[in-house]
Every structure is written in C-alpha cells, then in structure tokens.
Amino acid sequence: MARSPCAGASSRGFTLVEALIVVAILGVLAAVALPNYARYRLRSKRSEAITNIAGIRAAQESFYGAHDNYANITNSTPQWGVRDVKVPWPNRLCSPACRANNTGACREFACIGFHPSGGVYYNYRSPHVLGSTPYQGEYCIEAQADLDDDGLRAHFELQSDNYGDGDGSPANCFFTNASPCERETNFPWQVLDCTPTVY
C-alpha cells in the first residue's frame, strides 16, 4: 500500500509571530493608502469648480450677446457654508427687473440660463463691472468650498480681461487680491486656484 506523500507531515497554521507580521504590514499599507485616498477624493472634487466656471463663462458671454452687458450675479449659489457633501442647486427665479438697461438687477444664475446638473460642492458668484465707451464690461467668476469641513476654503477664480491689458477684471471677486489671484499679476481668462495649499 502506497503512502501518501503528506502522511506523517504535521499540519500547522500560522504562528503568532507570523500573524503579527501580517497585521503590521496591513497596518502600514492602510496608514499610507487612506490619507492618499482622502487627498485623491478632495482633488477629484476640484474638477467640479473648473467645469462649472467654464459653463458660467459661456453663459455670461451669451448673456452679453443679448444684453450688451454681463449679469451681476452677486447672490452666492447655493449659500456659503460647509460643502463636504453635494447640495441641490436651488431653483431661484430671475428678477423681472433684469433687463438690458438694468443688468445690475440680474443677480441670479437663472438670468444667464446656467443650472448645473446634479448637486454641487461649491458656492458660486459672478459679479460684473459695467462697461464704459469704448470698452466692454468686465466680470469675474468664483467658486468657494470647504470640502473637508476643516474651516479652510478652497477658492477658484476667473477674471475677464476685455480691456486687453492683461491685468484682469476689476469686478469684485472675494479673492481678487489674494495670491495668486491678485490683479495685475494674474492670468486673465484662466481658472486660477487662489488657495493651492488647501487641497
């Protein structure tokens, strides 16, 4: 009768030391992976601001084509606050006073026909400065959010430059005077990360 090759071999599991080594390795991997994953998630949320700023810019330019001026969207949408979860975009109506000769009354994104699909993490504004002959008006677009509820807000901004002098719009975005978004040293028509060290 042939003997099984395993006959007489002692079957044993992991020793306590081997199990502790495996647990230690898993702990090190988790300690490295989890913070990187959290940073990756925050950075992926940044793309929302860049996409929506581009959409707002297109809507502002379209509005200008119909009204010879930009809308003065000073109402923050949604409201300022913590945005570590998406919130619905509110359905605010444009004021009936919003007309070509009164674009200062055009304070909602509905006036320019901008409404992002789904919820948003960021708050948005797009104030303007009226044009003066022979110059077209100017505007800025800003997005701001506290994506991880730590009290620090990420801030993105785009400044128009219809004057063509390279120093950006005089429109009153909150972070216009904060590096690297300050006037006269910025890059007009580009979405800038005003707080690059936050995320």
Rosetta blueprint (number, residue, H / E / L):
1 M L
2 A L
3 R L
4 S L
5 P L
6 C L
7 A L
8 G L
9 A L
10 S L
11 S L
12 R L
13 G L
14 F L
15 T L
16 L H
17 V H
18 E H
19 A H
20 L H
21 I H
22 V H
23 V H
24 A H
25 I H
26 L H
27 G H
28 V H
29 L H
30 A H
31 A H
32 V H
33 A H
34 L H
35 P H
36 N H
37 Y H
38 A H
39 R H
40 Y H
41 R H
42 L H
43 R H
44 S H
45 K H
46 R H
47 S H
48 E H
49 A H
50 I H
51 T H
52 N H
53 I H
54 A H
55 G H
56 I H
57 R H
58 A H
59 A H
60 Q H
61 E H
62 S H
63 F H
64 Y H
65 G H
66 A H
67 H H
68 D L
69 N L
70 Y L
71 A L
72 N L
73 I E
74 T E
75 N E
76 S E
77 T E
78 P L
79 Q L
80 W L
81 G L
82 V E
83 R L
84 D L
85 V L
86 K L
87 V E
88 P L
89 W L
90 P L
91 N L
92 R L
93 L L
94 C L
95 S L
96 P L
97 A L
98 C L
99 R E
100 A L
101 N L
102 N E
103 T H
104 G H
105 A H
106 C L
107 R L
108 E L
109 F H
110 A H
111 C H
112 I H
113 G L
114 F L
115 H L
116 P L
117 S L
118 G L
119 G L
120 V E
121 Y L
122 Y L
123 N E
124 Y E
125 R E
126 S E
127 P L
128 H E
129 V E
130 L L
131 G L
132 S E
133 T L
134 P L
135 Y E
136 Q L
137 G L
138 E E
139 Y E
140 C E
141 I E
142 E E
143 A E
144 Q E
145 A E
146 D E
147 L L
148 D L
149 D L
150 D L
151 G L
152 L L
153 R L
154 A E
155 H E
156 F E
157 E E
158 L E
159 Q E
160 S L
161 D L
162 N L
163 Y L
164 G L
165 D L
166 G L
167 D L
168 G L
169 S L
170 P L
171 A L
172 N L
173 C L
174 F L
175 F L
176 T L
177 N L
178 A L
179 S L
180 P L
181 C L
182 E L
183 R L
184 E L
185 T L
186 N L
187 F L
188 P L
189 W L
190 Q L
191 V L
192 L E
193 D E
194 C L
195 T L
196 P L
197 T L
198 V L
199 Y L
